[in-house]
Amino acid sequence: MEETPEVEVLELTPEYPLLEGPSGTPFAFRVKVENKGEEDLTFDLAAKIPLRWSVFFTPGWKDERIRALPVKAGTSEDVKLTLMPPRDVEAKEYPIIFQVSAGDISETADLKAIITGTYELVLTTSVDRPQLNAKATAGKETHISVLLANKGSAPLEDISFSSTKPEGWTVTFDPNKLESFKAGAVREIDVAIEPGGKTIAGDYAIVLRASSEQDSDSLDFRITVETPTTWGWIGIAIVVIVIAALLGIFARLRRR
């Protein structure tokens, strides 16, 4: 006597079984749950996920969270799995097993989340010099140090530096470019600022900027420009000459 072949009652079809993204952002998998049987069934939902990840389920037509999904006989319903990895998770592939069951009926779908890592480029001042201001002299170069940090979990590529500055000023960076910057790295950047020779004494704003293919950051600095020392002595000399001339005039008038 031949055995009757087992009829497939439940079928799971992921819309996209593989998703890619940075850590700390949600991964949303949509799966079609098809009830091929002759009875209406309510399916329990579960997922095997990596350690420290979280998951919740929502039906395809609502935002409310569910743990079970009713599906009428001969129809299908969509369910969405939303997974949240921790921000410090390692960049690699992570398997996820989605399970749907009702009594003895059970089926799984293999999913995969690919973590590309987080990108966080930070430009800041050093601990020894936390201020965002500096003094400079017109026509002379002043150096300040800033720190570049990669606080993400993935390397940053092709980092370049630029600035927004008053007309006639010169701002240069050393180094002026980094081809690669690994996760967790910190590097000191020397910034040379030279106000134009005709810059009037006063406060000026400049913006220092670091940019990569993945992220960017900037710092707003206030530069106080002082009168060059040479011009200060010239001014004093002029005042002395004027005073001496006036004293000479007064002396001649008194002799008369």
C-alpha positions as MATLAB code, in Angstrom:
seq = 'MEETPEVEVLELTPEYPLLEGPSGTPFAFRVKVENKGEEDLTFDLAAKIPLRWSVFFTPGWKDERIRALPVKAGTSEDVKLTLMPPRDVEAKEYPIIFQVSAGDISETADLKAIITGTYELVLTTSVDRPQLNAKATAGKETHISVLLANKGSAPLEDISFSSTKPEGWTVTFDPNKLESFKAGAVREIDVAIEPGGKTIAGDYAIVLRASSEQDSDSLDFRITVETPTTWGWIGIAIVVIVIAALLGIFARLRRR';
ca = [
       0.000    0.000    0.000;
       1.488    3.335   -1.088;
       1.807    6.157    1.452;
      -0.060    9.353    0.727;
       2.459   12.167    0.191;
       2.421   14.806    2.900;
       0.683   17.974    1.755;
       2.598   21.205    2.343;
       0.408   23.388    4.516;
       2.727   26.297    5.305;
       5.109   28.208    3.076;
       7.315   31.193    3.899;
       8.600   33.513    1.179;
      10.952   36.380    2.182;
      10.751   39.487    0.006;
      14.467   40.120    0.500;
      16.282   37.422    2.514;
      19.524   39.430    2.704;
      19.775   43.026    3.922;
      22.824   45.235    4.420;
      23.374   48.289    6.594;
      25.414   49.925    9.370;
      25.168   48.873   13.008;
      22.718   50.746   15.191;
      20.104   50.970   12.420;
      17.070   48.648   12.061;
      16.832   45.783    9.565;
      13.256   45.176    8.363;
      12.569   41.814    6.681;
       9.160   41.251    5.064;
       7.996   37.628    4.757;
       4.845   36.233    3.121;
       3.191   33.566    5.290;
       1.002   31.322    3.135;
      -1.591   28.915    4.576;
      -2.067   26.241    1.928;
      -4.279   24.077    4.142;
      -8.054   23.799    4.368;
      -8.358   25.257    7.876;
      -7.908   28.750    9.211;
      -4.793   28.828   11.399;
      -3.135   31.198   13.839;
       0.643   30.955   13.615;
       3.041   31.699   16.444;
       6.010   33.868   15.417;
       9.569   33.493   16.663;
      13.104   34.281   15.552;
      16.569   33.050   16.424;
      18.738   36.160   16.480;
      22.349   37.034   17.446;
      23.218   37.840   21.057;
      22.263   41.390   22.207;
      20.045   41.963   19.155;
      16.343   42.717   19.556;
      13.390   41.801   17.331;
       9.691   42.486   17.061;
       6.968   41.500   14.572;
       4.298   43.615   12.902;
       1.595   42.620   10.381;
       2.007   43.897    6.850;
      -0.909   46.323    7.131;
      -0.432   47.746   10.672;
       2.274   49.111   12.953;
       1.184   47.290   16.115;
       3.479   44.586   17.435;
       2.282   40.986   17.406;
       3.430   37.517   18.503;
       0.926   35.506   16.432;
      -0.548   35.884   12.942;
      -3.985   34.555   11.881;
      -4.094   33.356    8.258;
      -7.256   32.025    6.615;
      -7.171   28.779    4.637;
      -5.874   29.208    1.104;
      -4.624   32.769    1.692;
      -1.451   34.520    2.752;
      -0.468   37.391    5.011;
       2.670   39.505    5.209;
       4.624   39.865    8.424;
       7.554   42.193    9.060;
      10.488   41.337   11.312;
      12.308   44.413   12.573;
      15.726   43.668   14.050;
      17.936   46.147   15.870;
      21.640   45.346   16.274;
      23.733   47.057   18.981;
      25.810   50.042   17.879;
      29.112   48.366   18.767;
      28.408   45.147   16.868;
      31.220   43.774   14.716;
      30.947   44.330   10.970;
      30.176   40.932    9.395;
      27.305   38.665    8.271;
      24.716   37.555   10.848;
      22.236   34.700   10.204;
      18.630   35.039   11.410;
      16.132   32.157   11.487;
      12.456   33.136   11.310;
      10.071   30.444   12.576;
       6.311   30.193   12.102;
       4.330   27.395   13.766;
       0.832   26.222   14.622;
       0.737   22.942   16.575;
       2.606   20.295   14.598;
       2.873   22.593   11.579;
       6.136   24.505   11.456;
       8.334   26.201    8.887;
      11.453   28.372    8.962;
      12.991   30.981    6.690;
      16.716   31.705    6.611;
      17.541   35.421    6.605;
      20.831   37.267    6.775;
      21.857   40.749    7.967;
      25.175   42.133    6.787;
      26.642   44.762    9.106;
      28.845   47.211    7.243;
      29.841   49.092   10.412;
      29.109   52.609   11.628;
      30.777   55.725   10.238;
      31.487   58.558   12.663;
      34.190   61.076   11.858;
      34.863   63.557   14.663;
      36.948   66.735   14.524;
      37.646   68.222   17.943;
      40.206   70.085   20.037;
      42.750   68.416   22.274;
      42.227   67.960   26.002;
      45.161   70.309   26.669;
      43.538   73.034   24.585;
      39.736   72.737   24.664;
      39.094   76.357   23.605;
      37.755   77.141   20.150;
      39.664   80.398   19.799;
      43.192   81.520   19.026;
      45.245   84.658   18.549;
      46.990   85.564   15.313;
      48.925   88.430   13.801;
      48.161   89.862   10.377;
      50.641   88.552    7.818;
      52.088   85.930   10.190;
      51.428   82.206   10.446;
      49.829   80.808   13.622;
      49.598   77.075   14.350;
      46.815   75.308   16.214;
      46.279   71.571   16.772;
      43.013   69.697   16.342;
      42.223   66.022   16.826;
      40.670   63.775   14.207;
      38.927   60.647   15.563;
      37.115   57.705   13.987;
      34.472   56.801   16.578;
      32.704   54.373   14.261;
      33.195   50.634   13.841;
      34.388   50.694   10.224;
      37.383   52.313    8.492;
      36.981   55.704    6.829;
      38.456   56.274    3.386;
      39.884   59.303    1.532;
      39.695   61.942    4.258;
      40.390   65.487    3.073;
      40.514   68.831    4.892;
      39.137   72.233    3.935;
      38.206   75.548    5.518;
      35.894   78.515    5.241;
      37.911   81.662    5.945;
      37.984   85.430    5.356;
      39.189   86.639    1.967;
      42.969   86.894    1.722;
      43.621   84.389    4.520;
      45.582   81.130    4.159;
      44.728   77.925    6.031;
      46.766   74.745    5.501;
      46.569   71.295    7.131;
      49.339   68.831    7.935;
      48.643   66.181    6.817;
      46.262   67.520    4.187;
      44.810   64.081    3.292;
      44.430   60.577    4.747;
      43.846   57.629    2.417;
      42.503   55.381    5.194;
      41.630   55.859    8.864;
      40.859   52.747   10.904;
      38.081   52.434   13.479;
      39.028   53.807   16.900;
      41.996   55.763   15.562;
      42.868   59.275   16.785;
      45.332   61.587   15.044;
      46.597   65.099   15.680;
      46.269   67.530   12.775;
      48.380   70.699   12.609;
      46.540   73.705   11.190;
      48.499   76.763   10.023;
      46.435   79.960    9.866;
      47.777   83.142    8.303;
      45.554   86.241    8.226;
      46.095   88.494    5.249;
      48.742   91.199    5.719;
      46.123   93.967    5.502;
      43.720   92.358    7.990;
      42.402   94.877   10.513;
      42.644   93.935   14.175;
      39.516   92.212   15.471;
      37.710   88.883   15.824;
      37.156   86.649   12.788;
      35.364   83.314   12.312;
      36.772   80.382   10.379;
      35.425   76.854    9.882;
      37.725   73.825    9.769;
      36.263   70.791    8.026;
      37.212   67.100    7.656;
      35.367   65.029    5.037;
      35.453   61.402    3.931;
      33.363   59.338    1.532;
      31.267   58.134    4.473;
      31.018   61.039    6.949;
      32.205   64.562    7.771;
      32.573   66.959   10.704;
      33.562   70.590   11.270;
      34.809   73.005   13.931;
      33.986   76.713   14.266;
      36.982   78.745   15.444;
      37.251   82.394   16.482;
      40.554   84.016   15.552;
      41.537   87.261   17.257;
      43.828   89.232   14.956;
      46.251   91.622   16.644;
      48.190   94.507   15.142;
      51.676   93.402   14.003;
      54.436   94.334   16.481;
      56.362   96.213   13.791;
      53.430   98.490   13.097;
      52.972   98.945   16.824;
      56.533  100.269   17.192;
      56.084  102.452   14.122;
      52.925  103.881   15.682;
      54.734  104.583   18.929;
      57.598  106.226   17.018;
      55.156  108.457   15.155;
      53.509  109.488   18.419;
      56.929  110.251   19.961;
      57.936  112.306   16.915;
      54.667  114.261   17.016;
      55.031  114.935   20.745;
      58.669  116.022   20.282;
      57.682  118.368   17.461;
      54.937  119.910   19.586;
      57.332  120.404   22.508;
      59.806  122.095   20.175;
      57.133  124.450   18.918;
      56.047  125.318   22.470;
      59.679  125.958   23.465;
      60.221  128.379   20.583;
      57.008  130.223   21.389;
      58.008  130.641   25.021;
      61.399  132.179   24.078;
      59.602  134.829   22.102;
];
